[in-house]
Amino acid sequence: MRLHGATALVSGTNRDLGRHFAEQLLHRGAAKVYATARRPELVDLPGAEVLPLDITDPASVAAAAAAAGDVDLLVNNAGVSLGVNLVDGDLDKIRMTLDTHFYGTLAMIRAFAPILAANGGGAILNVLSVLSFQSFDGNNAYAVAKSAQWSLTNGVRLELAGQGTLVTGLVFGPTATETMKAYAEKVMEGGALPHGVMNDPADIVRTALDGVEAGKIEILADSFGATAKASLAGDPRAFVLETASAG
Ligand SMILES: NC(=O)c1ccc[n+]([C@@H]2O[C@H](COP(=O)([O-])OP(=O)(O)OC[C@H]3O[C@@H](n4cnc5c(N)ncnc54)[C@H](OP(=O)(O)O)[C@@H]3O)[C@@H](O)[C@H]2O)c1
């Protein structure tokens, strides 16, 4: 898909990867970028059209779709990483994790699929994770949600092929966003993920947008992603993110 002249909507643009997506789309010559956020007052992106959007709120999703009927690229970036395990983790946080990554992404796709069809097919980019393929003790609810989001991506790709919509999954590992750096400091006590091991968010977004322009349906954007995907062919004990060795 050609990004020059495209009209994109990105979720979660008030910081980190979402902000990079909106910014780089503008730099690549997108005709319009809807930069959305739960707290739109925090979005600082000159040239973007700012819209309020909470992907877990059906009324908010419907309002965004009503306001952005010219979209031909949907970037489902918004996410939460609550550091919750499955057996003894807070059930409300587990539900919120799935509500965001799975049901939130699904709600966005259901709302925007007819818009993409009306605008010639376009593309959907779902921001997945190395934890779509692997588990991580301490954040296993997130891994479940990212895994579901990967399957969602594959299913939707089949369902939207007839209308000509490219559906792409972006897979990558730890990336030095503010959230991830704080998580590494707090939950991993700074040791398991030294900053040098983490990706630069701008690089991940550049690789992702190159992949969409090239029409890729799955982008393994770093060595974490490639290792995780390859591990699926191996022993199930390999389905664990090894942060110390996978840089
Ligand atoms: N950083 C990594 O290492 C990494 C690795 C692999 C995949 N990812 C994925 O990449 C994406 C972005 O990650 P990030 O590190 O940039 O995360 P981040 O810094 O925590 O940013 C997440 C963004 O999503 C927004 N958001 C959360 N829940 C939302 C909702 N219900 N509706 C709308 N927006 C919502 C947040 O808004 P608020 O400010 O309102 O909370 C924020 O703007 C996520 O899907 C994440 O799972 C990240």
The ligand as an ORCA input file, in Angstrom:
! r2SCAN-3c Opt
* xyz 0 1
  N       7.151     -1.448     24.081
  C       7.347     -2.731     23.837
  O       8.342     -3.337     24.271
  C       6.377     -3.495     22.979
  C       6.786     -4.741     22.455
  C       5.901     -5.446     21.657
  C       4.623     -4.920     21.397
  N       4.258     -3.722     21.930
  C       2.906     -3.225     21.605
  O       3.044     -1.961     20.993
  C       1.888     -1.159     21.269
  C       2.320      0.174     21.858
  O       3.179     -0.095     22.968
  P       3.922      1.068     23.772
  O       5.097      0.444     24.431
  O       4.088      2.265     22.911
  O       2.817      1.299     24.900
  P       2.513      2.553     25.844
  O       3.663      3.472     25.937
  O       1.961      1.979     27.106
  O       1.347      3.266     25.043
  C       0.147      2.630     24.899
  C      -0.812      3.600     24.266
  O      -2.077      2.917     24.165
  C      -3.051      3.760     24.754
  N      -4.175      2.987     25.251
  C      -4.193      2.051     26.224
  N      -5.451      1.585     26.386
  C      -6.236      2.256     25.490
  C      -7.604      2.246     25.176
  N      -8.474      1.454     25.828
  N      -8.056      3.049     24.179
  C      -7.200      3.856     23.520
  N      -5.894      3.951     23.794
  C      -5.418      3.152     24.773
  C      -2.322      4.502     25.854
  O      -3.061      5.619     26.245
  P      -3.104      6.172     27.775
  O      -1.958      7.152     27.887
  O      -4.448      6.792     27.899
  O      -2.923      4.987     28.687
  C      -1.034      4.852     25.119
  O      -1.238      5.941     24.279
  C       1.015     -1.981     22.217
  O       0.026     -2.645     21.477
  C       1.993     -2.988     22.792
  O       1.341     -4.165     23.209
  C       5.100     -2.991     22.711
*
